Amino acid sequence: MEITKGEQLAVQTHSFPSSSVLNLYVGHFLARWGSRMWEFSVGLYMINVWPDSLLVAAAYGVVECASTAIFGPLIGQLVDKLSYTRVLQLWLLSQNLSFAVAGVAVVAILMYTDLVTANYTVFISLLVLINISGAVAVLSTLAGTILVEREWVVVISEGQSPGVLTKMNSVIRRIDLICKLFAPVITGFVISFVSLTASALALAIWNIVSVFLIYILLMSVYKGIPRLRDVSERRVSVASRSLVGGVDESVSTYHERESLITSDANYSESSPNGIMIEKFLSLPYVRAWRVYINQDVVLPGLALAWLYFTVLGFGPLMTATLEWQGIPAYVIGIARGISAMVGIGATFGYPMLESRISTLRTGLWSIWSQWGCLLLCVASVLMRSKISSAYVLMAGVASSRLGLWMFDLSVIQQMQDGVAESDRCVVGGVQNSIQSMMDLMTYIMAILISNPKDFWKLIVLSFVVATLAAILYTVHIYRVRKHLIHWDKLLRLIKW
């Protein structure tokens, strides 16, 4: 009996080599490890470069967040147009090379401690190089995140049982959190017991060596799963047809076509204003935002992005404040580790909860449970003892990670399920851009409220934004399901 090509493809999508998935996880781990090493170390490098001031560290944060906010949508479009192999090559080459260059620049500054007075021009040039390299590395990491987390995971899980995508999302997030937990610990040991210079040199060497292994692992995934090759070839074919003229209806979403029709109805082609508006709307950056706004999952995406406008996390701002309040560095490190472990626990709890109450309701439960834990952070503001306040603040932040990461997984899965294949990369780029905008706003607010005594204002502001995010997601749930609680089922459970 002869098997058709379509039947062969169906068989391929219903099974995939476990070794390929394992290679995907290992490659993702190695790539994320390098990113988390730099993420933890850069603040310490900047503080030592310019002691007794957070100005250089804050400037780096602004450059990094602004670059992602501005260029994030374009990165998503670039990933969408290029083949998987080309994206993989550009991602790994630019990310690892940028981290290596930044590491070497840091070594140069740390080795020549009098550089700021001896040759100020060279000192500033090295700082600029570190900032540019860091920004390029972050944008490259974004491309890799979109490729692996938003594209490959979905393509690989197509044709599988519904729980496969949930499981893969959870494992990918667990890997990231494990790197977030252990990479700072190991880097911290190198910094504490060897030197900052040694850690920067180790970072550069790691990225030069690991790039080859990561490429081999991820290419084996691409070659081992035929579905990835098929989708990649189709995407390139569609992109090439769109370049030579004509709009391919297969890659235009219904909402985008509808908006184009509306635009044509309101503005005549012969009208100069209409032509200008049409050209503006056709710009790649604007087109990416239009695609994002027209998605049915725009409200969950915005709710998740708002949660990035916060100081309630073990980042540089909260860490510096805790140290100012008299909390020992090792205690902060332990609290950060506990926070990461709670987050890892969320990756185990999410699949179980999602399989019982659905993705939408898991998101609702998660974001409000996070909100409940953040009440502890608000309570810390009312305490007179700085030490007691600091410990309650850390407890609130650490416990809130369970709801935060489960909500993150819920929104990611909703985007994977609810966004068309042709729009996934673009939507992923815009989503990361909005999240970086929120991060940038956090840095700006910290500059405006820079006194550690006024940190409570940032805590309250972060809590208010988290509340608005929870309300926004609740509105989305009500719009989709027309209710929030099954009162009939609840009443049946009550024993009168």
C-alpha positions as CSV (number, residue, x, y, z in Angstrom):
1,M,0.0,0.0,0.0
2,E,1.5,3.4,-1.1
3,I,1.7,6.1,1.5
4,T,1.2,9.7,0.3
5,K,3.5,12.6,1.2
6,G,0.8,14.2,3.3
7,E,0.4,10.9,5.3
8,Q,4.1,10.7,5.8
9,L,4.1,14.3,7.2
10,A,1.3,13.4,9.5
11,V,3.2,10.5,10.8
12,Q,6.3,12.7,11.3
13,T,4.4,15.2,13.3
14,H,3.0,12.6,15.6
15,S,6.4,11.4,16.8
16,F,9.8,12.9,17.2
17,P,13.2,11.5,18.4
18,S,13.6,11.9,22.2
19,S,17.3,12.6,21.6
20,S,16.5,15.6,19.5
21,V,14.3,17.1,22.3
22,L,17.1,16.3,24.8
23,N,19.6,18.2,22.6
24,L,17.2,21.1,22.4
25,Y,17.0,21.3,26.2
26,V,20.8,21.0,26.6
27,G,21.5,23.6,23.9
28,H,19.0,26.0,25.5
29,F,20.6,25.4,28.9
30,L,24.1,26.3,27.6
31,A,22.8,29.4,25.8
32,R,20.8,30.6,28.8
33,W,23.7,29.9,31.2
34,G,25.9,32.4,29.4
35,S,23.2,35.1,29.4
36,R,22.5,34.6,33.1
37,M,26.2,34.8,33.9
38,W,26.4,38.2,32.2
39,E,23.1,39.4,33.7
40,F,24.3,38.8,37.2
41,S,27.9,40.1,36.7
42,V,27.3,43.3,34.7
43,G,26.0,45.2,37.7
44,L,29.0,44.2,39.8
45,Y,31.4,45.2,37.0
46,M,29.7,48.6,36.6
47,I,29.8,49.4,40.3
48,N,33.5,48.5,40.5
49,V,34.2,50.5,37.4
50,W,32.7,53.6,39.0
51,P,32.6,53.1,42.8
52,D,30.1,54.7,45.1
53,S,27.7,55.4,42.3
54,L,24.9,53.5,40.5
55,L,25.1,55.9,37.5
56,V,27.1,53.6,35.2
57,A,25.0,50.6,36.1
58,A,21.8,52.5,35.6
59,A,23.1,53.8,32.3
60,Y,23.8,50.3,31.1
61,G,20.3,49.2,32.2
62,V,18.7,52.1,30.2
63,V,20.7,51.2,27.1
64,E,19.8,47.5,27.3
65,C,16.1,48.0,28.0
66,A,15.8,50.8,25.4
67,S,17.4,48.7,22.7
68,T,15.0,45.9,23.2
69,A,12.0,48.2,23.4
70,I,12.9,49.9,20.2
71,F,14.2,47.1,18.1
72,G,12.2,44.2,19.6
73,P,9.5,44.2,16.9
74,L,12.1,44.4,14.1
75,I,13.9,41.4,15.6
76,G,10.6,39.5,15.6
77,Q,10.0,40.3,11.9
78,L,13.6,39.3,11.1
79,V,13.2,35.9,12.7
80,D,9.9,35.5,10.8
81,K,11.5,36.2,7.4
82,L,14.7,34.2,7.7
83,S,15.2,30.4,7.7
84,Y,15.6,28.6,11.0
85,T,19.3,27.9,10.2
86,R,20.1,31.5,9.3
87,V,18.4,32.7,12.5
88,L,20.3,30.1,14.5
89,Q,23.6,31.2,13.0
90,L,23.1,34.9,13.4
91,W,21.8,34.5,17.0
92,L,24.6,32.4,18.3
93,L,27.4,34.3,16.5
94,S,26.2,37.8,17.5
95,Q,25.2,36.8,21.1
96,N,28.4,34.9,22.0
97,L,30.7,37.3,20.2
98,S,29.1,40.3,21.9
99,F,29.4,38.7,25.4
100,A,33.0,37.8,24.7
101,V,33.9,41.4,23.5
102,A,32.1,42.8,26.5
103,G,34.0,40.5,28.8
104,V,37.4,41.5,27.3
105,A,36.5,45.2,27.6
106,V,35.6,44.6,31.3
107,V,39.0,42.9,31.8
108,A,40.8,45.8,30.3
109,I,39.1,48.3,32.5
110,L,39.5,46.3,35.7
111,M,43.2,45.6,35.0
112,Y,44.1,49.2,34.4
113,T,42.5,50.8,37.5
114,D,43.9,54.2,36.8
115,L,42.5,54.4,33.3
116,V,39.9,56.9,34.2
117,T,42.5,59.4,35.1
118,A,45.4,58.3,32.8
119,N,43.3,58.1,29.6
120,Y,39.7,59.2,30.0
121,T,39.0,58.9,26.3
122,V,39.9,55.2,26.3
123,F,38.0,54.6,29.5
124,I,34.8,56.1,28.0
125,S,35.3,54.2,24.7
126,L,35.5,50.9,26.6
127,L,32.3,51.8,28.5
128,V,30.6,52.5,25.3
129,L,31.8,49.3,23.8
130,I,30.5,47.4,26.9
131,N,27.1,49.0,26.5
132,I,26.8,48.4,22.8
133,S,28.0,44.8,23.1
134,G,25.6,44.2,25.9
135,A,22.7,45.7,23.9
136,V,23.6,43.6,20.8
137,A,23.9,40.4,22.9
138,V,20.4,41.1,24.5
139,L,18.8,41.6,21.1
140,S,20.5,38.4,19.9
141,T,19.2,36.5,22.9
142,L,15.8,37.8,22.1
143,A,16.0,36.3,18.6
144,G,17.1,33.0,20.1
145,T,14.2,33.1,22.6
146,I,11.7,33.7,19.9
147,L,13.2,30.9,17.8
148,V,13.2,28.3,20.5
149,E,10.4,29.2,22.9
150,R,7.9,30.7,20.6
151,E,8.6,28.8,17.3
152,W,10.4,25.5,17.6
153,V,8.5,24.4,20.7
154,V,5.2,24.9,19.0
155,V,6.2,23.3,15.7
156,I,7.7,20.3,17.5
157,S,4.6,19.8,19.6
158,E,2.2,20.0,16.7
159,G,0.3,16.7,16.2
160,Q,1.1,15.6,19.7
161,S,-1.2,15.2,22.6
162,P,-2.3,18.5,24.2
163,G,-0.1,18.0,27.2
164,V,3.1,17.9,25.2
165,L,3.2,21.7,24.5
166,T,2.5,22.4,28.2
167,K,5.3,20.0,29.3
168,M,7.8,21.5,26.9
169,N,7.0,25.0,27.9
170,S,7.4,24.1,31.6
171,V,10.8,22.3,30.9
172,I,12.1,25.3,28.9
173,R,11.1,27.7,31.7
174,R,12.6,25.4,34.3
175,I,15.9,25.4,32.5
176,D,15.9,29.2,32.5
177,L,15.2,29.4,36.2
178,I,17.8,26.8,37.0
179,C,20.4,28.9,35.1
180,K,19.1,32.0,37.0
181,L,19.6,30.1,40.3
182,F,23.1,28.5,39.8
183,A,24.9,30.8,37.3
184,P,25.0,33.7,39.8
185,V,26.1,31.3,42.6
186,I,29.1,30.0,40.6
187,T,29.9,33.4,39.2
188,G,29.7,34.8,42.7
189,F,32.2,32.2,44.0
190,V,34.6,33.2,41.3
191,I,34.2,36.9,42.1
192,S,34.5,36.3,45.9
193,F,37.4,33.9,46.0
194,V,39.3,34.7,42.8
195,S,38.6,38.2,41.4
196,L,36.2,40.2,39.2
197,T,38.8,40.2,36.4
198,A,38.9,36.4,36.5
199,S,35.1,36.2,36.3
200,A,35.0,38.5,33.2
201,L,37.8,36.5,31.6
202,A,35.9,33.3,32.3
203,L,32.7,34.8,30.8
204,A,34.6,35.6,27.6
205,I,36.1,32.2,27.3
206,W,32.8,30.4,28.1
207,N,31.0,32.2,25.2
208,I,33.8,31.6,22.8
209,V,33.9,27.8,23.6
210,S,30.2,27.1,24.1
211,V,29.0,28.7,20.8
212,F,30.3,25.7,18.8
213,L,28.6,23.1,21.1
214,I,25.3,25.0,21.2
215,Y,25.3,25.2,17.4
216,I,26.0,21.5,17.0
217,L,23.2,20.6,19.5
218,L,20.6,22.8,18.0
219,M,21.4,21.9,14.4
220,S,21.0,18.2,15.4
221,V,17.5,19.2,16.5
222,Y,16.8,20.8,13.2
223,K,18.0,17.9,11.2
224,G,16.4,15.3,13.5
225,I,12.9,16.7,13.3
226,P,11.7,16.9,9.6
227,R,8.8,19.1,10.6
228,L,11.2,21.9,11.5
229,R,12.7,21.7,8.0
230,D,9.4,21.7,6.3
231,V,8.1,24.8,8.2
232,S,11.4,26.6,7.7
233,E,11.3,26.0,3.9
234,R,7.7,27.1,3.7
235,R,8.4,30.3,5.6
236,V,11.3,31.2,3.4
237,S,9.2,30.6,0.3
238,V,6.4,32.8,1.6
239,A,8.9,35.6,2.5
240,S,10.5,35.4,-1.0
241,R,7.1,35.6,-2.7
242,S,6.1,38.6,-0.6
243,L,9.3,40.4,-1.6
244,V,8.8,40.1,-5.4
245,G,5.4,41.7,-5.1
246,G,1.9,40.9,-4.2
247,V,0.4,40.1,-0.8
248,D,0.1,36.5,0.0
249,E,-3.2,35.9,1.6
250,S,-1.9,32.8,3.5
251,V,0.3,35.0,5.6
252,S,-2.1,37.8,6.3
253,T,-4.2,37.4,9.3
254,Y,-7.9,38.1,9.1
255,H,-7.6,41.2,11.4
256,E,-4.8,42.6,9.3
257,R,-6.7,42.3,6.1
258,E,-9.7,43.8,7.7
259,S,-7.7,46.8,8.9
260,L,-6.3,47.3,5.4
261,I,-9.8,47.2,4.0
262,T,-10.9,49.8,6.5
263,S,-7.9,51.9,5.7
264,D,-8.7,51.8,2.0
265,A,-12.3,52.8,2.7
266,N,-11.3,55.9,4.6
267,Y,-8.5,57.1,2.5
268,S,-8.5,57.2,-1.3
269,E,-5.4,56.1,-3.1
270,S,-5.4,59.4,-5.0
271,S,-5.4,61.4,-1.7
272,P,-1.9,62.6,-0.7
273,N,-2.8,62.1,3.0
274,G,-4.1,58.6,2.2
275,I,-0.9,57.7,0.5
276,M,1.2,59.1,3.3
277,I,-0.8,57.2,5.9
278,E,-0.7,54.0,3.8
279,K,3.1,54.3,3.6
280,F,3.3,54.9,7.3
281,L,1.2,51.9,8.1
282,S,3.2,49.7,5.8
283,L,6.5,50.4,7.6
284,P,7.9,47.2,9.2
285,Y,7.9,48.6,12.7
286,V,4.4,49.9,12.5
287,R,3.1,46.8,10.8
288,A,4.5,44.7,13.6
289,W,2.6,46.7,16.2
290,R,-0.6,46.4,14.1
291,V,-0.2,42.7,14.0
292,Y,0.2,42.5,17.8
293,I,-2.7,44.8,18.6
294,N,-5.1,42.8,16.4
295,Q,-4.4,39.6,18.3
296,D,-7.1,38.1,20.5
297,V,-4.5,37.6,23.2
298,V,-3.3,41.2,23.4
299,L,-4.8,41.7,26.9
300,P,-3.0,38.8,28.5
301,G,0.2,40.0,26.8
302,L,-0.2,43.5,28.1
303,A,-1.0,42.1,31.6
304,L,2.2,40.1,31.6
305,A,4.2,43.1,30.3
306,W,2.9,45.3,33.1
307,L,4.3,42.9,35.7
308,Y,7.8,44.0,34.4
309,F,7.2,47.5,35.8
310,T,8.3,46.5,39.3
311,V,11.1,46.7,41.8
312,L,9.6,43.6,43.6
313,G,12.2,41.2,42.4
314,F,15.8,40.4,43.4
315,G,17.2,42.8,40.9
316,P,19.9,45.5,41.3
317,L,17.5,48.0,42.8
318,M,16.0,45.8,45.5
319,T,19.4,44.2,46.3
320,A,21.0,47.6,46.8
321,T,18.2,48.7,49.1
322,L,18.3,45.5,51.2
323,E,22.0,46.0,51.6
324,W,21.4,49.6,52.7
325,Q,18.9,48.3,55.3
326,G,21.6,46.1,56.8
327,I,20.9,42.7,55.3
328,P,24.1,40.7,54.8
329,A,24.9,39.8,51.2
330,Y,24.8,36.1,51.9
331,V,21.3,36.4,53.3
332,I,20.2,38.2,50.1
333,G,21.8,35.4,48.1
334,I,20.0,32.8,50.0
335,A,16.7,34.7,49.6
336,R,17.4,34.9,45.9
337,G,18.0,31.2,45.7
338,I,14.8,30.4,47.5
339,S,12.9,32.7,45.1
340,A,14.4,30.8,42.1
341,M,13.4,27.5,43.7
342,V,9.9,28.7,44.2
343,G,9.9,29.6,40.5
344,I,11.2,26.2,39.5
345,G,8.3,24.7,41.6
346,A,5.9,26.7,39.4
347,T,7.1,24.9,36.3
348,F,6.1,21.6,38.0
349,G,2.8,22.9,39.3
350,Y,1.7,24.6,36.1
351,P,1.2,21.4,34.0
352,M,-0.9,19.7,36.7
353,L,-3.1,22.8,37.3
354,E,-3.5,23.5,33.6
355,S,-4.6,20.0,32.9
356,R,-7.4,20.3,35.5
357,I,-8.7,23.8,35.1
358,S,-7.5,25.0,31.6
359,T,-4.9,27.5,30.5
360,L,-7.2,30.5,30.9
361,R,-8.3,29.8,34.5
362,T,-4.7,28.8,35.5
363,G,-3.7,32.3,34.5
364,L,-6.5,33.8,36.5
365,W,-5.6,31.8,39.6
366,S,-1.9,32.5,39.2
367,I,-1.9,36.3,38.8
368,W,-4.3,36.8,41.8
369,S,-2.2,34.4,43.9
370,Q,0.8,36.5,43.1
371,W,-1.1,39.6,44.0
372,G,-2.0,38.1,47.4
373,C,1.7,37.3,48.1
374,L,2.6,40.9,47.2
375,L,0.4,42.1,50.0
376,L,3.3,41.1,52.3
377,C,5.5,43.6,50.4
378,V,2.9,46.4,51.1
379,A,2.8,45.3,54.8
380,S,6.6,45.7,55.0
381,V,6.2,49.4,54.2
382,L,4.2,49.8,57.4
383,M,6.8,48.3,59.7
384,R,9.1,50.5,61.7
385,S,12.0,48.1,62.0
386,K,14.1,48.2,58.9
387,I,15.4,44.7,59.5
388,S,11.9,43.2,60.0
389,S,10.6,45.2,57.0
390,A,13.4,43.8,54.8
391,Y,12.7,40.2,55.8
392,V,8.9,40.6,55.2
393,L,9.7,42.2,51.8
394,M,11.9,39.3,50.8
395,A,9.3,36.8,51.9
396,G,6.6,38.5,49.9
397,V,8.8,38.6,46.7
398,A,10.0,35.0,47.0
399,S,6.5,33.6,47.6
400,S,5.0,35.6,44.7
401,R,7.3,33.9,42.2
402,L,5.0,30.8,42.2
403,G,2.1,32.8,40.8
404,L,4.3,35.0,38.6
405,W,5.9,32.1,36.7
406,M,2.7,30.1,36.4
407,F,1.1,33.2,34.9
408,D,4.0,33.7,32.6
409,L,3.6,30.1,31.3
410,S,-0.1,30.5,30.9
411,V,0.2,33.7,28.8
412,I,3.0,32.1,26.7
413,Q,0.8,29.1,26.0
414,Q,-2.2,31.3,25.1
415,M,0.0,33.1,22.6
416,Q,1.3,29.9,21.1
417,D,-2.3,28.5,20.8
418,G,-4.0,31.8,19.8
419,V,-1.5,33.4,17.3
420,A,-1.3,32.2,13.7
421,E,2.0,30.6,12.6
422,S,2.8,33.5,10.3
423,D,2.5,36.0,13.2
424,R,4.2,34.1,16.1
425,C,7.7,35.6,15.7
426,V,6.4,39.2,15.1
427,V,4.1,39.0,18.1
428,G,6.9,37.6,20.2
429,G,9.2,40.4,19.2
430,V,6.6,43.1,20.1
431,Q,5.8,41.3,23.4
432,N,9.4,41.5,24.5
433,S,9.6,45.1,23.3
434,I,6.7,46.1,25.6
435,Q,8.2,44.2,28.5
436,S,11.5,46.0,28.0
437,M,9.6,49.3,28.0
438,M,8.2,48.5,31.4
439,D,11.7,47.6,32.6
440,L,12.9,50.9,31.2
441,M,10.2,52.8,33.1
442,T,11.3,51.0,36.3
443,Y,14.8,52.4,35.9
444,I,13.5,55.8,35.1
445,M,11.3,55.8,38.3
446,A,14.3,54.6,40.3
447,I,16.4,57.6,39.0
448,L,13.5,60.0,40.0
449,I,13.2,58.3,43.4
450,S,16.8,57.4,44.1
451,N,17.0,57.7,47.9
452,P,16.8,54.3,49.6
453,K,14.6,55.9,52.3
454,D,11.9,56.4,49.6
455,F,12.1,52.9,48.3
456,W,8.7,52.3,49.8
457,K,7.2,54.5,47.2
458,L,8.5,52.2,44.5
459,I,7.1,49.2,46.4
460,V,3.6,50.8,46.5
461,L,3.8,51.8,42.8
462,S,4.8,48.3,41.8
463,F,1.9,46.8,43.8
464,V,-0.5,49.2,42.1
465,V,0.7,48.2,38.6
466,A,0.5,44.5,39.6
467,T,-3.1,45.1,40.7
468,L,-3.9,46.8,37.3
469,A,-2.4,43.8,35.5
470,A,-4.5,41.4,37.4
471,I,-7.7,43.4,36.7
472,L,-6.8,43.6,33.0
473,Y,-6.4,39.8,32.8
474,T,-9.6,39.3,34.7
475,V,-11.4,41.5,32.1
476,H,-10.0,39.3,29.4
477,I,-11.3,36.2,31.1
478,Y,-14.7,37.7,31.4
479,R,-14.8,38.7,27.8
480,V,-13.8,35.2,26.6
481,R,-15.8,33.1,29.1
482,K,-18.6,35.5,30.0
483,H,-18.2,34.6,33.7
484,L,-15.4,34.2,36.3
485,I,-16.7,31.6,38.7
486,H,-18.9,28.6,38.2
487,W,-21.4,29.5,40.9
488,D,-23.6,26.5,40.3
489,K,-20.7,24.1,40.9
490,L,-19.6,26.1,43.9
491,L,-23.1,25.9,45.4
492,R,-23.3,22.1,44.9
493,L,-20.1,21.8,46.9
494,I,-21.6,23.7,49.9
495,K,-23.3,21.5,52.4
496,W,-26.3,23.3,53.8
